[in-house]
Amino acid sequence: MSLRVRLTWLYTSLMGGLILSLGLAVYSMVRVDLVYNIDILLERTANDIIHNARIDAAGNLDLVNLRTLNLTENLLIQVWGRDGRLLASSENARQFTNSIDLIEAQAVHPAYRDNYIGTLHLRVLSVPLVVNQRKIGLLQVGTNLNLVEQTQRSLLNVLIITALVAMVLAGLISWLIIGHALAPLEMITRVATNITAADDLSRRISLSAPTHDEVGQLIQAFNQTLSRLEHLFTAQRRFLTDVSHELRTPLTVIKGNVGLMRHVHSVDEESLLSIENEVDRLTRLVGDLLLLAQAESGKIPLDMQPVELDTLLFEVFQQMRILAGDHLQVKLVEIDQLKVTGDRDRLKQVLLNLGGNAIKYTPAGGSIQIGLYRSGNQARVVISDSGTGISAEDLPHIFERFYRSEKSRTRSHEDGGFGLGLSIAYWIVRQHDGRIEVDSKEGQGTTFCIWLPLSTK
């Protein structure tokens, strides 16, 4: 059963239940009101009769002629003596030889009761006639309730017909309104099915509903999800392509060197060194891939401890000077004594990675500057170089794994691409509640800036 059918059935049932409840309330109120008016009529008639009654010298009941009273034709009146003898009755009650309410014939207090005589339904008021605490007779006034029952039956028929018509109209209107409301959902289902069938994540759902509407918000969220999925799948395809490229190069070198040694039937020391370098390169690549996979799955625990950032940065500075040798000038321009909370080894990995990139992409004779500054409640680490820089097109993507611009794909491994180091650095900084920024101009150098919250301990 579709959602539209279920909702229509639900709303129709609720409408039917509401109308049924209101109908029962109206039906009950009408009956109570009619019976109440009849009881008032019976009481008023009984009071008129009693008011015109007389007691003779012997203490017996002496009634005036009932014909002289202005009585309603629908009323049945019987007056019984204390000996159980019928003293008087109305013309329309002459057909009844027995009491019109035998159960209340011995009543000691006025009492109303519904009574059936054959098919005749009566409402009877029985009033004991008492003089000086002595019962001298019984007055019974009744009326036919057939008219009340007919009125109730007519009302019930009207309520049933009204309820059925209202439920049909409610069902039809609900079907149309719900169909209009669910139309975007059907479109979403249709588009999602087409996307699955065609494997085309570039399609989007047209936003025809208001943005503040729940369905409109759902469409926006669905389109955003499609955009993210498209971006992820595109990045995944590019990632697989780049990994294949990264792996193919060292494997090709290894295979070529092995083939050369087999061809010449001798071990070439230079070829062995080349193979060793390529194996080291593959080892680093696989290690970085495993590290990123573990990072994304949350399986890398960080040993968060107070870290003296100035001491750590000085160690990195010393290592960078050794790596740069005499080709580059590495300067420590300023360093504040600052402490952060983090994993010392991972933070050092980030700094060495950025420093290694600065050395790698800065030509001989260039310079690299390192600084540590306090900025409010944050520490700011700056590593800048005078190297080749990064183009404006590549700058937004440098933290993506194996990102390569189109022109870098034609370059050698040393010149093209950003590998995995910056992706790992970006993840580590984010895990320390920090951020990493980059500013670069092609041909003028690059500046990396790391922001980390200062330790409160």
Long-range contacts (C-beta under 8 A, 24 or more apart in sequence): 3-182, 3-185, 4-175, 4-178, 4-179, 4-182, 7-174, 7-178, 8-171, 8-174, 8-175, 8-178, 9-171, 11-170, 11-171, 11-174, 11-178, 12-167, 12-170, 12-171, 12-174, 15-166, 15-167, 15-170, 16-163, 16-166, 16-167, 16-170, 19-159, 19-162, 19-163, 19-166, 19-167, 20-163, 23-159, 23-160, 23-162, 23-163, 26-155, 26-159, 27-152, 27-155, 27-156, 27-159, 30-151, 30-152, 30-155, 31-148, 31-152, 34-148, 34-151, 34-152, 35-123, 35-148, 38-123, 38-143, 38-145, 38-148, 39-112, 39-123, 39-125, 41-72, 41-75, 41-143, 42-75, 42-112, 42-123, 42-124, 42-125, 42-141, 42-142, 42-143, 43-125, 45-71, 45-72, 45-75, 45-77, 45-141, 46-110, 46-125, 46-127, 46-139, 46-141, 49-77, 49-79, 49-139, 49-141, 50-127, 50-129, 50-139, 53-129, 55-131, 55-136, 59-131, 59-134, 59-136, 60-136, 61-87, 61-129, 61-136, 61-137, 63-87, 63-88, 66-90, 67-91, 72-143, 74-143, 74-144, 74-147, 75-141, 75-142, 75-143, 76-100, 76-122, 76-140, 76-141, 76-142, 76-143, 76-144, 77-139, 77-140, 77-141, 77-142, 78-139, 78-140, 79-137, 79-138, 79-139, 79-140, 80-105, 80-137, 80-138, 80-139, 80-140, 81-136, 81-137, 82-135, 82-136, 82-137, 87-137, 99-140, 100-124, 100-140, 100-142, 101-126, 101-140, 101-142, 104-140, 105-138, 105-140, 107-138, 108-135, 114-145, 115-142, 120-144, 120-146, 121-145, 121-146, 121-149, 181-215, 184-208, 184-209, 184-215, 184-216, 184-218, 184-219, 185-215, 185-218, 188-218, 188-219, 188-222, 192-222, 195-226, 201-226, 201-229, 201-230, 201-233, 202-230, 235-400, 235-401, 238-402, 238-403, 239-401, 239-402, 242-401, 242-402, 242-403, 242-404, 242-417, 243-289, 243-402, 245-402, 245-409, 246-285, 246-402, 246-413, 246-419, 247-282, 247-285, 249-413, 250-278, 250-279, 250-281, 250-282, 251-278, 251-282, 253-278, 254-278, 254-279, 285-420, 288-419, 288-420, 288-421, 288-424, 289-420, 291-424, 292-401, 292-420, 292-423, 292-424, 292-427, 295-424, 295-427, 295-431, 296-427, 302-342, 302-343, 302-346, 302-431, 302-432, 303-343, 303-344, 303-345, 304-341, 304-342, 304-343, 305-341, 305-342, 305-343, 305-344, 306-339, 306-340, 306-341, 306-455, 306-457, 307-339, 307-340, 307-341, 307-342, 307-343, 307-344, 307-347, 307-455, 308-337, 308-338, 308-339, 309-338, 309-339, 309-340, 309-347, 309-372, 309-379, 309-381, 309-452, 310-335, 310-336, 310-337, 310-338, 310-372, 312-344, 312-347, 312-348, 312-351, 313-351, 313-370, 313-372, 313-381, 315-348, 316-348, 316-351, 316-352, 316-355, 316-370, 317-370, 319-352, 319-355, 320-352, 320-355, 320-356, 320-358, 320-359, 320-368, 320-370, 323-355, 323-356, 323-359, 324-359, 324-368, 327-364, 327-365, 328-359, 328-362, 328-364, 328-365, 328-366, 328-367, 328-368, 329-366, 329-367, 329-368, 330-367, 330-368, 330-370, 331-367, 331-368, 331-369, 331-370, 332-370, 332-371, 333-369, 333-370, 333-371, 334-371, 334-372, 334-373, 335-371, 335-372, 336-372, 336-373, 336-374, 336-379, 338-372, 338-374, 338-379, 338-454, 339-454, 339-455, 339-457, 340-379, 340-432, 340-452, 340-453, 340-454, 340-455, 341-432, 341-453, 341-455, 341-456, 341-457, 342-432, 342-452, 343-428, 343-432, 346-428, 346-431, 346-432, 347-428, 347-432, 347-452, 349-424, 349-425, 349-428, 350-424, 350-425, 350-428, 350-429, 350-450, 351-381, 351-383, 351-450, 353-421, 353-422, 353-424, 353-425, 354-383, 354-425, 354-448, 354-450, 355-383, 356-421, 357-421, 357-422, 358-383, 358-384, 358-385, 358-387, 358-446, 358-448, 359-385, 360-414, 361-385, 361-387, 361-388, 361-446, 362-386, 362-387, 362-388, 362-445, 363-387, 363-388, 366-445, 374-454, 375-451, 377-453, 377-454, 378-434, 378-451, 378-452, 378-453, 378-454, 379-451, 379-452, 379-453, 379-454, 380-449, 380-450, 380-451, 381-449, 381-450, 381-452, 382-447, 382-448, 382-449, 382-450, 383-447, 383-448, 384-445, 384-446, 384-447, 384-448, 385-445, 385-446, 385-447, 386-444, 386-445, 387-445, 387-446, 388-442, 388-443, 389-440, 389-441, 389-442, 389-443, 389-444, 389-445, 389-446, 390-438, 390-440, 390-442, 390-446, 391-442, 392-442, 394-418, 395-438, 395-440, 398-422, 398-438, 399-423, 399-425, 399-426, 399-436
